[in-house]
Amino acid sequence: MNPSDILIIITIILAIIAGALYFLNKKSTRQMIKAQDFIEQNRTTVQIFIIDKKQEKPSPTNLPKAVYEQMPKSSKMRKSNLVRAKVGPQIVTLMCDKPVYEVLPVKKNVKVELAGMYIIGMVGLNLEDKKKKTWSEKMSASINKNVSKK
């Protein structure tokens, strides 16, 4: 085989991989838009009391059995942010994103936006202000604050 033949084969394989990744990305984007529309339609504001929050793998013991069976295999294998909370008279396990999980206070009443059993955000709280900042981000923020005062 000539080096040019090897180069042609590698180019064809890379083109096939790029095409497959393009179509997989297109499919996942459609699913993400569909999920976002579902979340927007089912959004409700509720006051809850947060009992506990953990990062652990979902299991039938910490989630309802019907929900656990409907989860994709990839979601069952990785850790997710689970929050045990009292919603009205019931104690339930809810899921949330990492930015929301980091600012949720334990043992407090909080007003949150729910979509099913998924916590979208907290009402009356800007998550950007509450996120953990690095030392350099804190310093630049304090410098900007001092400059704006003058």
DSSP file (Angstrom, degrees, kcal/mol; ACC not computed):
  #  RESIDUE AA STRUCTURE BP1 BP2  ACC     N-H-->O    O-->H-N    N-H-->O    O-->H-N    TCO  KAPPA ALPHA  PHI   PSI    X-CA   Y-CA   Z-CA
    1    1 A M              0   0    0      0, 0.0     0, 0.0     0, 0.0     0, 0.0   0.000 360.0 360.0 360.0 139.4    0.0    0.0    0.0
    2    2 A N     >  -     0   0    0      1,-0.1     4,-1.8     4,-0.0     3,-0.3  -0.497 360.0-115.9 -82.0 155.9    1.1    3.5   -0.8
    3    3 A P  H  > S+     0   0    0      0, 0.0     4,-2.1     0, 0.0     5,-0.1   0.828 117.6  58.2 -60.5 -29.8    1.1    6.2    1.8
    4    4 A S  H  > S+     0   0    0      2,-0.2     4,-2.1     1,-0.2     5,-0.1   0.870 103.2  52.3 -68.8 -35.3   -1.5    8.0   -0.4
    5    5 A D  H  > S+     0   0    0     -3,-0.3     4,-2.3     2,-0.2    -1,-0.2   0.914 110.2  48.2 -64.8 -42.4   -3.9    5.0   -0.1
    6    6 A I  H  X S+     0   0    0     -4,-1.8     4,-2.4     1,-0.2    -2,-0.2   0.902 110.8  51.4 -63.7 -40.7   -3.5    5.0    3.7
    7    7 A L  H  X S+     0   0    0     -4,-2.1     4,-2.1     2,-0.2    -1,-0.2   0.889 109.4  50.0 -63.9 -40.0   -4.2    8.7    3.7
    8    8 A I  H  X S+     0   0    0     -4,-2.1     4,-2.3     2,-0.2    -2,-0.2   0.912 111.2  48.9 -64.9 -43.1   -7.4    8.2    1.6
    9    9 A I  H  X S+     0   0    0     -4,-2.3     4,-2.5     1,-0.2    -2,-0.2   0.921 111.9  48.5 -64.0 -44.1   -8.7    5.5    3.9
   10   10 A I  H  X S+     0   0    0     -4,-2.4     4,-2.4     1,-0.2    -1,-0.2   0.896 111.0  51.2 -62.9 -40.0   -8.0    7.6    7.0
   11   11 A T  H  X S+     0   0    0     -4,-2.1     4,-2.1     2,-0.2    -2,-0.2   0.904 110.5  48.5 -63.6 -42.4   -9.8   10.5    5.4
   12   12 A I  H  X S+     0   0    0     -4,-2.3     4,-2.2     2,-0.2    -2,-0.2   0.920 111.8  49.2 -64.6 -43.6  -12.9    8.4    4.5
   13   13 A I  H  X S+     0   0    0     -4,-2.5     4,-2.3     1,-0.2    -2,-0.2   0.913 111.6  49.0 -63.1 -42.3  -13.0    7.0    8.1
   14   14 A L  H  X S+     0   0    0     -4,-2.4     4,-2.5     1,-0.2    -1,-0.2   0.869 109.9  52.0 -64.5 -36.6  -12.8   10.5    9.5
   15   15 A A  H  X S+     0   0    0     -4,-2.1     4,-2.3     2,-0.2    -1,-0.2   0.904 109.9  48.8 -66.1 -40.8  -15.6   11.7    7.2
   16   16 A I  H  X S+     0   0    0     -4,-2.2     4,-2.4     2,-0.2    -2,-0.2   0.920 112.5  48.1 -64.9 -43.4  -17.8    8.8    8.3
   17   17 A I  H  X S+     0   0    0     -4,-2.3     4,-2.5     1,-0.2    -2,-0.2   0.916 111.4  50.1 -63.3 -43.0  -17.2    9.6   12.0
   18   18 A A  H  X S+     0   0    0     -4,-2.5     4,-2.0     1,-0.2    -1,-0.2   0.901 111.0  49.4 -62.6 -41.1  -17.9   13.3   11.4
   19   19 A G  H  X S+     0   0    0     -4,-2.3     4,-2.1     2,-0.2    -1,-0.2   0.912 111.0  49.3 -63.9 -42.7  -21.2   12.5    9.7
   20   20 A A  H  X S+     0   0    0     -4,-2.4     4,-2.2     1,-0.2    -2,-0.2   0.916 111.5  48.9 -63.8 -42.7  -22.2   10.1   12.5
   21   21 A L  H  X S+     0   0    0     -4,-2.5     4,-2.3     1,-0.2    -1,-0.2   0.871 108.7  54.5 -64.4 -36.4  -21.4   12.8   15.1
   22   22 A Y  H  X S+     0   0    0     -4,-2.0     4,-2.1     2,-0.2    -2,-0.2   0.936 111.2  43.7 -61.6 -47.5  -23.4   15.4   13.2
   23   23 A F  H  X S+     0   0    0     -4,-2.1     4,-2.1     2,-0.2    -2,-0.2   0.861 113.2  51.1 -70.6 -34.7  -26.5   13.3   13.1
   24   24 A L  H  X S+     0   0    0     -4,-2.2     4,-2.5     2,-0.2    -1,-0.2   0.900 110.9  49.1 -66.3 -39.6  -26.2   12.2   16.7
   25   25 A N  H  X S+     0   0    0     -4,-2.3     4,-2.2     2,-0.2    -2,-0.2   0.900 110.1  51.3 -64.6 -41.0  -25.8   15.9   17.7
   26   26 A K  H  X S+     0   0    0     -4,-2.1     4,-1.9     2,-0.2    -2,-0.2   0.907 111.6  47.5 -62.1 -42.4  -28.9   16.8   15.6
   27   27 A K  H  X S+     0   0    0     -4,-2.1     4,-2.1     1,-0.2    -2,-0.2   0.915 112.4  47.8 -66.6 -44.3  -30.9   14.1   17.3
   28   28 A S  H  X S+     0   0    0     -4,-2.5     4,-2.2     1,-0.2    -1,-0.2   0.850 109.2  54.5 -67.7 -32.8  -29.8   15.1   20.8
   29   29 A T  H  X S+     0   0    0     -4,-2.2     4,-2.3     2,-0.2    -1,-0.2   0.914 108.0  49.5 -64.7 -42.7  -30.6   18.7   20.1
   30   30 A R  H  X S+     0   0    0     -4,-1.9     4,-2.1     1,-0.2    -2,-0.2   0.911 111.8  48.5 -61.7 -42.3  -34.1   17.8   19.1
   31   31 A Q  H  X S+     0   0    0     -4,-2.1     4,-2.4     1,-0.2    -2,-0.2   0.885 110.6  51.2 -65.3 -38.3  -34.6   15.8   22.3
   32   32 A M  H  X S+     0   0    0     -4,-2.2     4,-2.4     2,-0.2    -2,-0.2   0.902 110.3  48.3 -66.2 -41.3  -33.2   18.7   24.4
   33   33 A I  H  X S+     0   0    0     -4,-2.3     4,-2.3     2,-0.2    -1,-0.2   0.901 111.7  50.6 -64.3 -40.7  -35.6   21.2   22.8
   34   34 A K  H  X S+     0   0    0     -4,-2.1     4,-2.0     2,-0.2    -2,-0.2   0.913 111.6  47.2 -63.4 -43.6  -38.5   18.8   23.3
   35   35 A A  H  X S+     0   0    0     -4,-2.4     4,-2.3     2,-0.2    -2,-0.2   0.892 110.8  52.1 -65.7 -39.5  -37.6   18.3   27.0
   36   36 A Q  H  X S+     0   0    0     -4,-2.4     4,-2.4     2,-0.2    -2,-0.2   0.891 108.7  50.5 -65.1 -39.5  -37.2   22.1   27.5
   37   37 A D  H  X S+     0   0    0     -4,-2.3     4,-2.0     2,-0.2    -1,-0.2   0.907 110.1  50.6 -63.1 -41.2  -40.7   22.7   26.0
   38   38 A F  H  X S+     0   0    0     -4,-2.0     4,-1.8     1,-0.2    -2,-0.2   0.910 110.5  49.4 -62.2 -42.7  -42.1   20.1   28.4
   39   39 A I  H  < S+     0   0    0     -4,-2.3     4,-0.2     1,-0.2    -2,-0.2   0.917 110.3  50.2 -63.3 -43.8  -40.4   21.8   31.3
   40   40 A E  H >< S+     0   0    0     -4,-2.4     3,-0.7     1,-0.2    -1,-0.2   0.866 111.3  48.8 -63.8 -36.6  -41.8   25.2   30.3
   41   41 A Q  H 3< S+     0   0    0     -4,-2.0    -1,-0.2     1,-0.2    -2,-0.2   0.840 116.4  41.2 -72.2 -32.9  -45.3   23.8   30.0
   42   42 A N  T 3< S+     0   0    0     -4,-1.8    74,-0.5    -5,-0.2     2,-0.3   0.127  81.0 134.0-104.9  20.2  -45.3   22.1   33.4
   43   43 A R  E <   +A  115   0A   0     -3,-0.7     2,-0.3    -4,-0.2    72,-0.2  -0.553  26.0 170.5 -75.7 128.8  -43.6   24.7   35.5
   44   44 A T  E     -A  114   0A   0     70,-2.6    70,-3.3    -2,-0.3     2,-0.5  -0.982  31.2-127.8-135.8 150.3  -45.2   25.5   38.8
   45   45 A T  E     +A  113   0A   0     -2,-0.3     2,-0.3    68,-0.2    68,-0.2  -0.871  37.0 169.2-100.2 126.4  -44.1   27.5   41.8
   46   46 A V  E     -A  112   0A   0     66,-2.8    66,-2.9    -2,-0.5     2,-0.5  -0.971  34.2-127.5-138.0 147.4  -44.2   25.6   45.1
   47   47 A Q  E     +A  111   0A   0     -2,-0.3    41,-0.5    64,-0.2     2,-0.3  -0.865  37.6 176.1 -94.9 127.8  -43.0   26.2   48.7
   48   48 A I  E     -A  110   0A   0     62,-3.1    62,-3.1    -2,-0.5     2,-0.6  -0.896  31.3-132.6-129.5 159.0  -41.0   23.2   49.9
   49   49 A F  E     -AB 109  86A   0     37,-1.8    37,-2.8    -2,-0.3     2,-0.6  -0.963  26.1-139.9-110.0 117.1  -39.0   22.3   53.1
   50   50 A I  E     + B   0  85A   0     58,-2.3    57,-2.2    -2,-0.6    58,-0.5  -0.672  25.2 174.4 -83.9 119.2  -35.7   20.8   52.1
   51   51 A I  E     -     0   0A   0     33,-2.4     2,-0.3    -2,-0.6    34,-0.2   0.894  63.0 -16.1 -87.4 -47.8  -34.8   17.9   54.4
   52   52 A D  E     - B   0  84A   0     32,-1.8    32,-2.7    54,-0.1     2,-0.4  -0.988  51.6-154.2-156.7 155.0  -31.6   16.6   52.8
   53   53 A K  E     + B   0  83A   0     -2,-0.3     2,-0.3    30,-0.2    30,-0.2  -0.997  19.7 168.9-139.6 138.2  -29.6   16.8   49.6
   54   54 A K  E     - B   0  82A   0     28,-2.9    28,-3.1    -2,-0.4     2,-0.7  -0.969  33.8-133.6-143.5 154.6  -27.2   14.2   48.2
   55   55 A Q  E     + B   0  81A   0     -2,-0.3     2,-0.3    26,-0.2    26,-0.2  -0.940  55.7 128.6-108.4 107.6  -25.2   13.4   45.1
   56   56 A E  E     - B   0  80A   0     24,-1.8    24,-2.3    -2,-0.7    -2,-0.1  -0.953  62.8 -81.0-152.0 168.5  -25.8    9.7   44.5
   57   57 A K        -     0   0    0     -2,-0.3    22,-0.2    22,-0.2    19,-0.1  -0.543  53.2-109.0 -73.7 137.5  -26.8    7.2   41.9
   58   58 A P        +     0   0    0      0, 0.0    -1,-0.1     0, 0.0    24,-0.0  -0.399  46.3 170.0 -64.9 142.9  -30.5    6.9   41.4
   59   59 A S    >>  -     0   0    0     -2,-0.1     4,-1.3    -3,-0.0     3,-0.7  -0.945  49.9-101.5-146.1 165.4  -32.0    3.6   42.7
   60   60 A P  T 34 S+     0   0    0      0, 0.0     5,-0.1     0, 0.0     8,-0.1   0.735 118.9  60.2 -63.4 -19.6  -35.5    2.2   43.4
   61   61 A T  T 34 S+     0   0    0      1,-0.2     4,-0.1     3,-0.1     0, 0.0   0.838 113.3  32.8 -77.4 -31.6  -35.0    2.9   47.1
   62   62 A N  T <4 S+     0   0    0     -3,-0.7    -1,-0.2     2,-0.1     3,-0.0   0.485 122.5  44.5-105.8  -1.4  -34.5    6.7   46.7
   63   63 A L  S  < S-     0   0    0     -4,-1.3    31,-0.1    29,-0.1    -1,-0.0  -0.953  97.7 -88.7-131.4 155.0  -36.8    7.3   43.6
   64   64 A P     >  -     0   0    0      0, 0.0     4,-2.5     0, 0.0     3,-0.2  -0.357  39.3-121.6 -59.4 144.8  -40.3    6.0   42.9
   65   65 A K  H  > S+     0   0    0      1,-0.2     4,-2.2     2,-0.2     5,-0.2   0.874 110.5  52.8 -59.7 -40.6  -40.2    2.7   41.0
   66   66 A A  H  > S+     0   0    0      1,-0.2     4,-1.2     2,-0.2    -1,-0.2   0.892 111.3  46.5 -63.5 -39.8  -42.1    3.9   38.0
   67   67 A V  H  > S+     0   0    0     -3,-0.2     4,-0.9     1,-0.2     3,-0.3   0.917 111.2  51.9 -68.0 -43.3  -39.7    6.9   37.6
   68   68 A Y  H >< S+     0   0    0     -4,-2.5     3,-0.5     1,-0.2    -2,-0.2   0.879 108.2  51.3 -62.6 -38.8  -36.6    4.7   38.0
   69   69 A E  H 3< S+     0   0    0     -4,-2.2    -1,-0.2     1,-0.2    -2,-0.2   0.809 108.9  51.3 -69.3 -29.3  -37.8    2.2   35.3
   70   70 A Q  H 3< S+     0   0    0     -4,-1.2    -1,-0.2    -3,-0.3    -2,-0.2   0.626  87.5 104.3 -83.1 -13.3  -38.4    5.0   32.8
   71   71 A M  S << S-     0   0    0     -4,-0.9     5,-0.0    -3,-0.5     2,-0.0  -0.396  79.5-108.9 -69.5 143.7  -34.9    6.5   33.3
   72   72 A P    >>  -     0   0    0      0, 0.0     4,-1.5     0, 0.0     3,-0.5  -0.335  27.8-113.3 -66.3 155.9  -32.3    5.9   30.5
   73   73 A K  H 3> S+     0   0    0      1,-0.2     4,-1.3     2,-0.2     3,-0.1   0.867 115.7  57.4 -60.1 -37.6  -29.5    3.5   31.4
   74   74 A S  H 3> S+     0   0    0      1,-0.2     4,-0.8     2,-0.2    -1,-0.2   0.862 106.3  49.7 -64.2 -34.2  -26.9    6.2   31.2
   75   75 A S  H <4 S+     0   0    0     -3,-0.5    -1,-0.2     1,-0.2    -2,-0.2   0.812 107.2  55.1 -72.9 -30.0  -28.8    8.3   33.9
   76   76 A K  H  < S+     0   0    0     -4,-1.5    -1,-0.2     1,-0.2    -2,-0.2   0.794 107.1  51.0 -71.7 -27.5  -29.0    5.2   36.2
   77   77 A M  H  < S+     0   0    0     -4,-1.3     2,-0.3    -3,-0.1    -1,-0.2   0.699 102.6  64.2 -87.4 -19.2  -25.2    4.7   36.1
   78   78 A R  S  < S-     0   0    0     -4,-0.8     2,-0.1    -3,-0.2   -22,-0.1  -0.731  88.7 -99.8-109.2 157.7  -24.1    8.2   37.0
   79   79 A K        -     0   0    0     -2,-0.3     2,-0.3   -22,-0.2   -22,-0.2  -0.406  40.2-172.6 -70.5 144.2  -24.5   10.3   40.1
   80   80 A S  E     -B   56   0A   0    -24,-2.3   -24,-1.8    -2,-0.1     2,-0.8  -0.904  33.0 -97.0-133.7 165.0  -27.2   12.9   40.1
   81   81 A N  E     -BC  55  96A   0     15,-0.5    15,-1.4    -2,-0.3     2,-0.4  -0.736  44.7-175.2 -86.6 110.1  -28.3   15.7   42.5
   82   82 A L  E     -BC  54  95A   0    -28,-3.1   -28,-2.9    -2,-0.8     2,-0.5  -0.892   8.1-167.0-111.6 137.3  -31.1   14.3   44.6
   83   83 A V  E     -BC  53  94A   0     11,-3.1    11,-3.4    -2,-0.4     2,-0.6  -0.985  11.1-150.6-126.1 122.1  -33.1   16.4   47.1
   84   84 A R  E     +BC  52  93A   0    -32,-2.7   -33,-2.4    -2,-0.5   -32,-1.8  -0.825  34.3 163.5 -89.6 125.3  -35.4   15.0   49.8
   85   85 A A  E     -BC  50  92A   0      7,-2.9     7,-3.0    -2,-0.6     2,-0.7  -0.960  42.7-120.3-143.5 157.2  -38.1   17.6   50.5
   86   86 A K  E     -BC  49  91A   0    -37,-2.8   -37,-1.8    -2,-0.3     2,-0.7  -0.895  27.2-175.0-100.9 112.0  -41.5   17.9   52.0
   87   87 A V  E >   - C   0  90A   0      3,-2.3     3,-1.6    -2,-0.7   -39,-0.1  -0.915  66.7 -46.2-108.7 105.7  -44.0   19.2   49.4
   88   88 A G  T 3  S-     0   0    0     -2,-0.7   -39,-0.1   -41,-0.5   -42,-0.0  -0.552 123.8 -23.5  66.4-131.0  -47.2   19.8   51.2
   89   89 A P  T 3  S+     0   0    0      0, 0.0     2,-0.3     0, 0.0    -1,-0.3   0.569 123.2  87.7 -87.4  -7.4  -47.9   16.7   53.4
   90   90 A Q  E <   -C   87   0A   0     -3,-1.6    -3,-2.3     2,-0.0     2,-0.6  -0.673  66.1-143.6 -98.1 145.5  -45.7   14.4   51.3
   91   91 A I  E     +C   86   0A   0     -2,-0.3     2,-0.3    -5,-0.2    -5,-0.2  -0.939  35.3 169.4-102.0 120.7  -42.0   13.7   51.6
   92   92 A V  E     -C   85   0A   0     -7,-3.0    -7,-2.9    -2,-0.6     2,-0.5  -0.853  36.4-119.9-130.0 162.0  -40.6   13.2   48.1
   93   93 A T  E     -C   84   0A   0     -2,-0.3     2,-0.3    -9,-0.2    -9,-0.2  -0.921  34.3-172.5-103.4 126.4  -37.2   12.9   46.3
   94   94 A L  E     -C   83   0A   0    -11,-3.4   -11,-3.1    -2,-0.5     2,-0.3  -0.788  13.7-138.9-116.1 158.8  -36.6   15.6   43.7
   95   95 A M  E     +Cd  82 118A   0     22,-2.7    24,-3.6    -2,-0.3     2,-0.3  -0.833  24.6 170.0-113.9 155.4  -33.9   16.0   41.1
   96   96 A C  E     -Cd  81 119A   0    -15,-1.4   -15,-0.5    -2,-0.3    24,-0.1  -0.976  34.4 -91.5-156.3 168.2  -32.1   19.3   40.1
   97   97 A D     >  -     0   0    0     22,-0.7     4,-2.6    -2,-0.3     5,-0.2  -0.353  43.5-106.4 -77.7 163.8  -29.2   20.8   38.2
   98   98 A K  H  > S+     0   0    0      1,-0.2     4,-2.3     2,-0.2     5,-0.2   0.896 116.6  53.3 -61.8 -44.0  -25.9   21.4   39.8
   99   99 A P  H  > S+     0   0    0      0, 0.0     4,-0.8     0, 0.0    -1,-0.2   0.895 115.0  42.0 -61.1 -36.9  -26.2   25.3   40.0
  100  100 A V  H >> S+     0   0    0      1,-0.2     4,-1.0     2,-0.2     3,-0.5   0.901 112.3  55.0 -72.4 -41.3  -29.6   24.9   41.8
  101  101 A Y  H 3< S+     0   0    0     -4,-2.6     3,-0.5     1,-0.2    -1,-0.2   0.875 103.7  55.5 -59.2 -40.1  -28.2   22.1   44.0
  102  102 A E  H 3< S+     0   0    0     -4,-2.3    -1,-0.2     1,-0.2    -2,-0.2   0.811 112.5  40.4 -66.4 -30.7  -25.3   24.2   45.2
  103  103 A V  H << S+     0   0    0     -4,-0.8    -1,-0.2    -3,-0.5    -2,-0.2   0.506  84.5 111.6-100.0  -4.1  -27.5   27.1   46.5
  104  104 A L     <  -     0   0    0     -4,-1.0     2,-0.3    -3,-0.5   -51,-0.0  -0.560  63.7-137.5 -70.6 125.1  -30.3   25.1   48.0
  105  105 A P    >   -     0   0    0      0, 0.0     3,-0.6     0, 0.0     2,-0.3  -0.632  13.8-127.2 -84.0 142.5  -30.3   25.5   51.8
  106  106 A V  T 3  S+     0   0    0     -2,-0.3   -55,-0.2     1,-0.2     3,-0.1  -0.643  87.4  15.7 -87.7 145.7  -30.8   22.4   54.0
  107  107 A K  T 3  S+     0   0    0    -57,-2.2     2,-0.3    -2,-0.3    -1,-0.2   0.837 104.2 110.3  62.8  37.4  -33.5   22.5   56.7
  108  108 A K  S <  S-     0   0    0     -3,-0.6   -58,-2.3   -58,-0.5     2,-0.4  -0.961  72.5-112.7-137.2 155.1  -35.2   25.6   55.3
  109  109 A N  E     +A   49   0A   0     -2,-0.3     2,-0.4   -60,-0.2   -60,-0.2  -0.761  43.0 178.0 -83.6 131.8  -38.4   26.5   53.6
  110  110 A V  E     -A   48   0A   0    -62,-3.1   -62,-3.1    -2,-0.4     2,-0.6  -0.990  30.5-131.5-138.8 143.3  -37.8   27.6   50.0
  111  111 A K  E     +A   47   0A   0     -2,-0.4    12,-2.5    12,-0.3     2,-0.3  -0.867  40.1 171.0 -94.3 121.1  -39.9   28.7   47.1
  112  112 A V  E     -AE  46 122A   0    -66,-2.9   -66,-2.8    -2,-0.6     2,-0.6  -0.847  36.9-117.4-128.7 162.3  -38.9   26.7   44.0
  113  113 A E  E     -AE  45 121A   0      8,-3.0     7,-2.9    -2,-0.3     8,-0.9  -0.912  36.7-167.5-100.1 122.7  -40.1   26.2   40.4
  114  114 A L  E     -AE  44 119A   0    -70,-3.3   -70,-2.6    -2,-0.6     2,-0.4  -0.849  22.3-172.1-112.5 146.2  -40.9   22.5   39.8
  115  115 A A  E >  S-AE  43 118A   0      3,-2.2     3,-1.1    -2,-0.3     2,-0.6  -0.848  75.9 -53.6-130.7  96.1  -41.6   20.6   36.6
  116  116 A G  T 3  S-     0   0    0    -74,-0.5   -72,-0.0    -2,-0.4    -2,-0.0  -0.637 121.9 -22.1  72.4-116.6  -42.8   17.2   37.8
  117  117 A M  T 3  S+     0   0    0     -2,-0.6   -22,-2.7    -3,-0.1     2,-0.5   0.001 117.6 101.4-113.7  27.9  -40.1   16.0   40.1
  118  118 A Y  E <   -dE  95 115A   0     -3,-1.1    -3,-2.2   -24,-0.2     2,-0.7  -0.957  65.6-140.5-117.9 123.5  -37.4   18.3   38.7
  119  119 A I  E     -dE  96 114A   0    -24,-3.6   -22,-0.7    -2,-0.5    -5,-0.2  -0.740  19.8-180.0 -84.1 117.3  -36.4   21.5   40.4
  120  120 A I  E     -     0   0A   0     -7,-2.9     2,-0.3    -2,-0.7    -1,-0.2   0.890  57.2 -43.6 -83.9 -44.5  -35.8   24.2   37.8
  121  121 A G  E     - E   0 113A   0     -8,-0.9    -8,-3.0   -21,-0.1     2,-0.4  -0.984  56.4 -88.1-173.0 174.1  -34.8   27.0   40.0
  122  122 A M  E >   - E   0 112A   0     -2,-0.3     3,-0.9   -10,-0.2     2,-0.3  -0.828  40.9-120.7-101.1 140.8  -35.4   29.0   43.1
  123  123 A V  T 3  S+     0   0    0    -12,-2.5   -12,-0.3    -2,-0.4     3,-0.1  -0.617  93.6  13.7 -81.1 135.4  -37.9   31.9   43.1
  124  124 A G  T 3  S+     0   0    0     -2,-0.3     2,-0.4     1,-0.2    -1,-0.2   0.743 104.5 105.0  75.9  24.2  -36.4   35.3   44.1
  125  125 A L    <   -     0   0    0     -3,-0.9     2,-0.8     4,-0.0    -3,-0.2  -0.989  61.3-144.9-140.8 128.8  -32.8   34.2   43.8
  126  126 A N    >>  -     0   0    0     -2,-0.4     4,-1.0     1,-0.2     3,-0.8  -0.835  11.3-158.1 -91.2 113.3  -30.2   35.0   41.1
  127  127 A L  H 3> S+     0   0    0     -2,-0.8     4,-1.1     1,-0.2    -1,-0.2   0.787  87.7  63.2 -64.4 -28.7  -28.1   31.8   40.8
  128  128 A E  H 34 S+     0   0    0      1,-0.2    -1,-0.2     2,-0.2     3,-0.2   0.868 103.0  48.8 -65.4 -35.2  -25.2   33.7   39.3
  129  129 A D  H <4 S+     0   0    0     -3,-0.8    -1,-0.2     1,-0.2    -2,-0.2   0.824 114.8  44.9 -72.6 -29.7  -24.8   35.8   42.4
  130  130 A K  H  < S+     0   0    0     -4,-1.0    -1,-0.2     2,-0.1    -2,-0.2   0.545  85.0 111.7 -93.7  -8.8  -24.8   32.7   44.7
  131  131 A K  S  < S-     0   0    0     -4,-1.1     2,-0.2    -3,-0.2   -31,-0.0  -0.308  81.0 -94.9 -68.5 151.8  -22.5   30.4   42.7
  132  132 A K        -     0   0    0      1,-0.0     2,-0.3     0, 0.0    -1,-0.1  -0.459  45.2-154.4 -68.6 133.2  -19.2   29.6   44.3
  133  133 A K        -     0   0    0     -2,-0.2     2,-0.1    -3,-0.1    -1,-0.0  -0.803  11.5-119.3-111.6 150.4  -16.5   31.9   43.0
  134  134 A T     >  -     0   0    0     -2,-0.3     4,-2.2     1,-0.1     5,-0.2  -0.322  35.5-102.6 -76.8 168.7  -12.8   31.3   42.7
  135  135 A W  H  > S+     0   0    0      1,-0.2     4,-2.2     2,-0.2     5,-0.2   0.897 122.7  50.6 -60.4 -42.2  -10.3   33.6   44.5
  136  136 A S  H  > S+     0   0    0      1,-0.2     4,-2.4     2,-0.2    -1,-0.2   0.873 108.9  51.4 -67.0 -36.1   -9.5   35.5   41.3
  137  137 A E  H  > S+     0   0    0      2,-0.2     4,-2.1     1,-0.2    -1,-0.2   0.899 110.2  49.7 -66.2 -39.8  -13.2   36.1   40.6
  138  138 A K  H  X S+     0   0    0     -4,-2.2     4,-2.3     2,-0.2    -2,-0.2   0.914 111.7  48.5 -63.4 -42.6  -13.8   37.4   44.1
  139  139 A M  H  X S+     0   0    0     -4,-2.2     4,-2.3     1,-0.2    -2,-0.2   0.920 111.5  48.1 -64.9 -44.1  -10.8   39.8   43.8
  140  140 A S  H  X S+     0   0    0     -4,-2.4     4,-2.4     1,-0.2    -1,-0.2   0.876 111.5  51.5 -65.7 -35.8  -11.9   41.1   40.4
  141  141 A A  H  X S+     0   0    0     -4,-2.1     4,-2.1     2,-0.2    -1,-0.2   0.909 111.2  46.9 -66.1 -41.7  -15.4   41.7   41.7
  142  142 A S  H  X S+     0   0    0     -4,-2.3     4,-2.2     2,-0.2    -2,-0.2   0.878 112.2  50.5 -69.3 -35.8  -14.2   43.6   44.8
  143  143 A I  H  X S+     0   0    0     -4,-2.3     4,-2.4     2,-0.2    -2,-0.2   0.925 111.2  48.5 -64.8 -44.2  -11.9   45.7   42.5
  144  144 A N  H  X S+     0   0    0     -4,-2.4     4,-2.1     1,-0.2    -2,-0.2   0.877 111.0  51.2 -63.4 -36.9  -14.8   46.5   40.2
  145  145 A K  H  X S+     0   0    0     -4,-2.1     4,-1.3     2,-0.2    -1,-0.2   0.912 111.5  46.9 -66.2 -42.5  -16.9   47.5   43.2
  146  146 A N  H  X S+     0   0    0     -4,-2.2     4,-1.0     1,-0.2    -2,-0.2   0.878 112.1  50.0 -67.4 -37.8  -14.3   49.8   44.6
  147  147 A V  H  < S+     0   0    0     -4,-2.4     3,-0.4     1,-0.2    -1,-0.2   0.891 109.0  51.7 -68.0 -38.8  -13.7   51.4   41.2
  148  148 A S  H  < S+     0   0    0     -4,-2.1    -1,-0.2     1,-0.2    -2,-0.2   0.776 103.8  58.8 -71.0 -24.9  -17.4   52.0   40.7
  149  149 A K  H  <        0   0    0     -4,-1.3    -1,-0.2     1,-0.2    -2,-0.2   0.826 360.0 360.0 -70.4 -30.7  -17.7   53.7   44.1
  150  150 A K     <        0   0    0     -4,-1.0    -1,-0.2    -3,-0.4    -2,-0.2   0.457 360.0 360.0 -78.2 360.0  -15.1   56.4   43.1
